[in-house]
């Protein structure tokens, strides 16, 4: 893909949307470049999209980095919605098959690989995965380790000892979060083919529970724009897929884990367990560990601190 040049002022960077095949991305041109300038690829988490990285993308661009945030298949501008969700026919919504049920981990990884190959040509490349995005960047470490200079897990799943995201959610360390999240799930994921939320709900108690799980350090007024930008269906298949990283390939890529201490979606105990297991697999290439005193979504609540961490990475 040809690089595009953007006119920028000294204050603001101009952002645009471009495409890697079927996959939409948001890209920003750096205000200025120097020897520290990096390409940074941002991979969103469950139900989210490239839009949710907007604050961080702008800050990193202002620091001189070339930033791309992609929409995985079924997310953002690639989303498809159950008819009953749009009409808020709640009884049908609980049983309607997901239009995203056929999406696989291969679909997710293909989007990310395409972006990596486009970005890795002429500068250092850092790939950041948030939450569910961790299984995607782990597979990037398996597929194209030679093209990536660092993997960054932002309170993200990092399967090494156990095979899948769902396997980690079955652990005692995940129990507090899973108990809360189960109250927000609509229908039976195994039957509809997706983990489903109702982001158009008018039930303030339900919306508050979502806020407490994912954005508990963001007030409701600030949370709602993020919530209404989420997609209701998260395809189930990628969550059950074997996405373990191997010592031979993924294990050779330098990596950072950014812990979020107030996370109610991936509890700190689960984050730390995944860090320990990964370090046990590759004792010669352990995680560089950073910590934010934030919820699951520091891109919303602490974008400046998160951007500073990413900017300082080697």
C-alpha positions as CSV (number, residue, x, y, z in Angstrom):
1,X,0.0,0.0,0.0
2,X,1.4,3.4,-0.9
3,X,2.1,5.8,2.0
4,X,-0.1,8.8,2.1
5,X,1.1,12.2,3.1
6,X,-1.0,14.5,5.2
7,X,-0.9,18.2,5.7
8,X,-0.4,18.9,9.4
9,X,-0.2,22.0,11.5
10,X,2.2,22.3,14.4
11,X,-0.7,21.7,16.8
12,X,-2.9,19.1,15.2
13,X,-2.3,16.0,13.1
14,X,-4.8,15.2,10.4
15,X,-6.3,11.7,10.7
16,X,-7.9,9.7,8.0
17,X,-9.4,6.3,7.3
18,X,-7.7,3.9,4.8
19,X,-8.1,0.3,4.1
20,X,-6.0,-2.9,4.2
21,X,-8.1,-5.2,2.0
22,X,-11.4,-5.7,3.8
23,X,-10.2,-4.2,7.0
24,X,-10.7,-0.6,7.9
25,X,-8.0,1.4,9.7
26,X,-7.6,4.8,11.2
27,X,-4.2,6.2,10.5
28,X,-2.4,9.4,11.6
29,X,0.6,11.1,10.1
30,X,3.2,12.3,12.6
31,X,3.6,16.0,13.2
32,X,7.4,15.5,13.0
33,X,9.7,12.6,12.8
34,X,13.1,11.9,14.4
35,X,15.2,8.9,15.3
36,X,12.8,8.0,18.1
37,X,9.8,7.8,15.7
38,X,8.1,4.5,15.7
39,X,5.2,2.9,13.8
40,X,2.6,1.9,16.3
41,X,-0.2,-0.5,15.4
42,X,-3.2,-0.5,17.8
43,X,-5.4,-3.6,18.1
44,X,-8.7,-3.1,19.9
45,X,-10.4,-5.5,22.3
46,X,-13.7,-7.2,22.5
47,X,-16.7,-5.2,21.2
48,X,-14.4,-2.2,20.6
49,X,-13.0,-0.7,17.4
50,X,-10.3,1.6,16.2
51,X,-12.4,4.6,17.2
52,X,-11.8,3.8,20.9
53,X,-8.0,4.5,20.4
54,X,-8.7,8.1,19.2
55,X,-7.2,10.0,22.2
56,X,-4.1,7.8,22.3
57,X,-3.7,7.9,18.5
58,X,-3.7,11.7,18.6
59,X,-1.3,12.0,21.5
60,X,1.2,9.5,20.0
61,X,1.0,11.3,16.6
62,X,1.8,14.5,18.3
63,X,4.9,12.9,19.8
64,X,6.1,12.1,16.2
65,X,5.0,8.5,15.8
66,X,3.1,7.0,12.8
67,X,0.0,5.4,14.3
68,X,-2.5,3.0,12.8
69,X,-5.5,1.5,14.6
70,X,-7.4,-1.2,12.7
71,X,-11.0,-2.6,12.9
72,X,-11.0,-6.4,13.1
73,X,-13.6,-8.2,11.1
74,X,-17.0,-7.7,12.7
75,X,-16.0,-4.6,14.6
76,X,-16.3,-0.9,14.0
77,X,-17.1,-0.1,10.3
78,X,-16.9,-3.9,9.7
79,X,-19.8,-4.6,12.1
80,X,-23.0,-6.4,11.4
81,X,-25.9,-6.1,13.7
82,X,-28.7,-8.5,14.7
83,X,-32.0,-7.1,13.4
84,X,-33.5,-7.5,16.8
85,X,-30.8,-5.3,18.3
86,X,-31.6,-2.4,16.0
87,X,-35.3,-2.8,16.7
88,X,-34.8,-3.6,20.4
89,X,-37.0,-6.7,20.2
90,X,-35.5,-8.1,23.4
91,X,-37.1,-11.5,23.4
92,X,-35.8,-12.2,19.9
93,X,-32.5,-10.5,20.6
94,X,-31.8,-13.2,23.2
95,X,-32.0,-16.0,20.6
96,X,-31.3,-14.5,17.2
97,X,-28.2,-16.0,15.6
98,X,-25.3,-13.7,15.3
99,X,-24.4,-12.4,11.9
100,X,-20.8,-12.6,13.0
101,X,-20.9,-16.3,14.1
102,X,-18.7,-17.5,11.2
103,X,-15.8,-15.1,12.0
104,X,-12.6,-17.0,13.2
105,X,-9.3,-16.2,14.7
106,X,-7.8,-16.5,11.3
107,X,-10.0,-13.6,10.1
108,X,-8.7,-11.4,13.0
109,X,-5.1,-12.4,12.5
110,X,-5.2,-11.9,8.7
111,X,-6.2,-8.2,9.3
112,X,-3.4,-7.6,11.7
113,X,-0.8,-9.4,9.5
114,X,-1.7,-7.2,6.6
115,X,-1.3,-4.1,8.6
116,X,2.0,-5.3,10.0
117,X,3.4,-6.0,6.6
118,X,2.4,-2.5,5.4
119,X,3.9,-0.7,8.4
120,X,7.2,-2.6,9.0
121,X,9.1,-1.5,6.0
122,X,11.1,1.6,7.2
123,X,10.8,2.1,10.9
124,X,10.6,0.3,14.2
125,X,7.2,-1.4,14.7
126,X,5.4,-1.7,18.0
127,X,2.1,-3.6,18.1
128,X,-0.3,-3.0,21.0
129,X,-3.2,-5.3,21.9
130,X,-5.9,-4.4,24.4
131,X,-7.8,-7.1,26.3
132,X,-9.1,-9.7,23.7
133,X,-6.6,-8.1,21.3
134,X,-3.9,-9.9,23.2
135,X,-4.8,-13.2,21.5
136,X,-4.4,-11.5,18.1
137,X,-1.0,-10.0,18.8
138,X,0.2,-13.3,20.3
139,X,-0.6,-14.9,16.9
140,X,1.2,-12.1,15.2
141,X,4.2,-13.1,17.2
142,X,3.8,-16.6,15.8
143,X,3.1,-15.6,12.2
144,X,5.5,-12.6,11.6
145,X,7.9,-12.3,14.5
146,X,10.7,-11.0,12.3
147,X,8.6,-7.9,11.4
148,X,7.7,-6.8,14.9
149,X,10.1,-5.0,17.3
150,X,7.9,-5.2,20.4
151,X,4.5,-6.6,21.5
152,X,2.6,-4.6,24.1
153,X,-0.2,-6.2,26.1
154,X,-2.5,-3.6,27.6
155,X,-4.4,-5.6,30.3
156,X,-4.6,-8.2,27.6
157,X,-4.9,-11.9,27.3
158,X,-1.6,-13.7,26.7
159,X,-2.1,-17.4,26.3
160,X,1.0,-19.5,26.8
161,X,0.2,-22.4,29.3
162,X,-3.5,-22.6,28.6
163,X,-4.8,-22.7,25.0
164,X,-7.5,-20.1,24.8
165,X,-9.0,-16.9,26.1
166,X,-12.0,-18.9,27.4
167,X,-9.7,-21.3,29.2
168,X,-8.2,-18.3,31.1
169,X,-11.7,-17.1,31.9
170,X,-12.4,-20.4,33.7
171,X,-9.6,-19.9,36.2
172,X,-10.2,-18.8,39.8
173,X,-8.3,-15.5,39.1
174,X,-11.0,-14.6,36.6
175,X,-14.0,-15.6,38.7
176,X,-14.9,-12.1,40.1
177,X,-15.0,-10.6,36.6
178,X,-16.8,-13.5,35.1
179,X,-19.4,-13.4,37.8
180,X,-20.1,-9.7,37.0
181,X,-19.9,-10.0,33.3
182,X,-22.4,-12.9,33.2
183,X,-25.1,-10.5,34.4
184,X,-24.6,-8.3,31.3
185,X,-24.5,-11.1,28.7
186,X,-27.7,-11.5,26.5
187,X,-28.7,-15.0,25.5
188,X,-26.6,-18.1,25.3
189,X,-23.3,-17.5,23.5
190,X,-23.0,-21.2,22.4
191,X,-26.4,-21.0,20.7
192,X,-26.2,-17.6,19.1
193,X,-22.5,-17.8,18.2
194,X,-21.4,-14.7,20.0
195,X,-21.0,-13.0,23.3
196,X,-23.7,-10.4,23.2
197,X,-24.3,-7.1,25.0
198,X,-27.2,-4.7,24.7
199,X,-25.5,-1.3,24.3
200,X,-28.8,0.3,23.3
201,X,-30.4,-0.6,26.6
202,X,-32.3,2.1,28.4
203,X,-31.9,0.3,31.7
204,X,-29.6,2.6,33.7
205,X,-28.7,-0.2,36.1
206,X,-27.5,-2.4,33.2
207,X,-25.4,0.5,31.7
208,X,-23.9,1.2,35.1
209,X,-22.8,-2.4,35.5
210,X,-21.1,-2.2,32.1
211,X,-19.4,1.0,33.2
212,X,-18.2,-0.6,36.4
213,X,-16.8,-3.6,34.6
214,X,-15.0,-1.8,31.7
215,X,-14.7,1.9,32.5
216,X,-15.0,2.2,36.2
217,X,-12.8,5.3,36.4
218,X,-14.7,7.1,33.7
219,X,-17.9,8.9,34.8
220,X,-21.2,7.9,33.1
221,X,-21.3,11.0,31.0
222,X,-17.9,10.2,29.6
223,X,-18.6,6.4,29.3
224,X,-21.7,6.7,27.2
225,X,-19.9,7.8,23.9
226,X,-17.6,4.9,24.3
227,X,-20.5,2.5,25.0
228,X,-22.5,3.6,22.1
229,X,-19.5,3.0,19.8
230,X,-19.3,-0.6,20.8
231,X,-20.7,-3.5,18.7
232,X,-23.2,-5.8,20.4
233,X,-21.8,-9.2,19.2
234,X,-18.3,-10.6,19.9
235,X,-17.8,-13.7,17.8
236,X,-17.3,-16.8,20.0
237,X,-15.0,-18.8,17.8
238,X,-11.8,-16.7,18.2
239,X,-12.3,-16.9,22.0
240,X,-12.2,-20.7,21.9
241,X,-9.3,-21.0,19.5
242,X,-5.9,-22.2,20.5
243,X,-3.9,-19.0,20.4
244,X,-0.9,-19.9,22.5
245,X,2.4,-18.3,21.9
246,X,5.4,-20.6,21.4
247,X,8.9,-20.1,22.8
248,X,10.5,-20.6,19.4
249,X,8.6,-17.8,17.6
250,X,6.4,-15.5,19.7
251,X,8.9,-16.0,22.6
252,X,11.7,-14.3,20.7
253,X,9.9,-10.9,20.3
254,X,10.5,-8.3,23.1
255,X,7.3,-7.6,25.0
256,X,5.8,-5.3,27.5
257,X,2.8,-5.9,29.7
258,X,0.9,-2.8,31.0
259,X,-1.0,-3.9,34.2
260,X,-4.2,-2.1,35.1
261,X,-4.6,-2.3,38.8
262,X,-8.3,-1.3,39.1
263,X,-9.5,-3.6,36.2
264,X,-12.8,-5.3,36.8
265,X,-12.8,-7.1,33.4
266,X,-9.4,-8.8,33.6
267,X,-8.6,-8.8,37.3
268,X,-5.0,-7.9,38.3
269,X,-4.5,-11.5,39.6
270,X,-5.2,-12.9,36.2
271,X,-3.0,-10.3,34.5
272,X,-0.1,-11.3,36.8
273,X,-0.7,-15.0,36.3
274,X,-0.4,-14.6,32.5
275,X,2.8,-12.5,33.0
276,X,4.3,-15.3,35.2
277,X,3.4,-18.1,32.8
278,X,4.8,-16.2,29.8
279,X,8.0,-15.5,31.7
280,X,8.3,-19.2,32.7
281,X,8.0,-20.1,29.0
282,X,10.8,-17.7,27.9
283,X,13.0,-17.0,31.0
284,X,15.5,-15.3,28.7
285,X,13.0,-12.8,27.3
286,X,10.7,-11.8,30.2
287,X,8.0,-9.1,30.1
288,X,8.9,-5.5,30.7
289,X,6.2,-4.8,33.2
290,X,4.5,-1.3,33.5
291,X,1.6,-0.4,35.7
292,X,-1.3,2.0,35.5
293,X,-3.7,2.6,38.4
294,X,-6.6,2.5,36.0
295,X,-9.7,0.6,35.0
296,X,-9.7,-1.8,32.0
297,X,-9.8,1.2,29.6
298,X,-6.9,3.6,30.3
299,X,-7.2,4.8,26.6
300,X,-10.3,6.6,27.9
301,X,-9.4,7.5,31.4
302,X,-5.6,8.0,31.3
303,X,-4.7,8.5,27.7
304,X,-1.8,10.8,28.5
305,X,-0.1,8.3,30.9
306,X,-0.7,5.4,28.5
307,X,0.7,7.4,25.6
308,X,3.8,8.3,27.7
309,X,4.5,4.7,28.4
310,X,4.2,3.8,24.7
311,X,6.3,6.7,23.7
312,X,9.1,5.7,26.0
313,X,9.3,2.1,24.9
314,X,12.6,1.1,23.3
